[in-house]
Amino acid sequence: QVEYCLSHFEEARNSDKELCIRLFQTFYGITESMKMDDFFKVPSFESIVRSRRKIQEERRYPPTREEVAVARGWSREMFAEFFANKKELK
């Protein structure tokens, strides 16, 4: 579910909150305010973040904003090189 959201919603790569919202909407039909019962139906925020971190550590679906990538441990050079190589592959 996390990988699906990262691949389909670019902003979810940059924001864990956005990722959770997209995941809840897409897979659990939660479109507005969550009810207390909904918290027991959805994965925990921590599980979602842990899955996102693992996927992005493998350099799949990386952040698309440089400041987010740097905050998550990428160097500015690594970020620039990664996206330069991606453009060459297209």
Sequence and secondary structure as in RCSB ss.txt:
>XXXX:A:sequence
QVEYCLSHFEEARNSDKELCIRLFQTFYGITESMKMDDFFKVPSFESIVRSRRKIQEERRYPPTREEVAVARGWS
REMFAEFFANKKELK
>XXXX:A:secstr
 HHHHHHH GGGGT HHHHHHHHHHHHH   S   GGGGGTS  HHHHHHHHHHHHHTTSS  SSHHHHHHTT  
HHHHHHHHHHHHHH 
